[in-house]
Amino acid sequence: MAEQSLGMATGTGAAFGDGNVGTGYSSTRLTAMETKTLSDGVLQVGSLLAMTNAGATLTIADGAAVVGGFFYENTSSSAIIVSTLANATYNVAILVNNTAGNITVSRSVAGTTIGTYSVRLVVATNAQLSGQTYVQLGTIVVAGAVITGVTQAYAMYGTTTQLPYQSYATMDGGTATLTLANTGYDVAGYTSSSLTADNVFSINTTTGVITVRRTGLYLVHAYGSFASGTTGNRLIGLAVNGTITQFTRAIAVGITNHAFSASFALVTTAVTDTVRIQVVSSLAAQSYSIGLFTISRA
């Protein structure tokens, strides 16, 4: 059959459409449709199955995913207790069991097995996931019966048929005191901030640092006001891991408050790259205020 469809009522016979095979829908047909339309990965709904930890408890937020064409959904957060696990690094995954027997894992929400014909959250070793169908959410480190580290996997999002997800972090109200001329100063002390819940970014309003946890292309925008000199030039720079890699320079416009904006394109090459805004003035004893700093995944 060249043309195929799914969606009509399940049953036997032509009246139920060509989605049925024998006595009902074919699982193979349905999972192929899910994969081709949504791809495999975490869907951009809910809280994106984000992971947090406290002591021996791993909490995974609500969300949904397509795993090997199988749909998984969790409408509330789930907790997995790892206090019985040996010291090691473990995978956190959404695992498909499309068999008539249980699959043994290190830990699941319900215990140490995944029941027949189900898709569930698991903490598992590499050997336990070998040959299985799963989407990895990340890894955890267990030491002394508690979780000492959580690493999110940020390549897990399925976006084939969706509008691009807005992944961003922004801070506002940053300031800097430019005591010396021709010297770079960090914009810090931001008074407000917001960011998406995907954990791609973390922000520190006190230091003005945004940490980027997934490599790739990002767009950065900075805005602020220099005061109070009316001559010379001003510079807004993008500092990556403490070093200015790009900057925009402008001549002072002859007024005491010089509004200035700059935009940059940035490719991060390492997980946990840090970015911040630095400012420079050719005059000493200047200031920078109302600083806005936004970064978004392109």
Secondary structure, DSSP 8 states (H G I E B T S, - for coil): --S----S---SSGGG-TTEETTEE-HHHHHHHHHHHH-SEE-SSTTTT-EEEETTEEEE-SEEEEETTEEEEESS-EEEE-TTS-SEEEEEEEEEE-SSS-EE-SEESSSSEE-TTEEEEEEE-HHHHTT-EEEEEEEEEEETTEEEEEEE-SS-B--TTS-----EEEEEEEEEEE-STT--EE-B--SEEEE-TTSSEEEETTTTEEEE-S-EEEEEEEEEEEES--SSEEEEEEEETTEEEEEEEEE--SSSSEEEEEEEEEEE-STTEEEEEEEEESSSSEEEEEEEEEEEE-
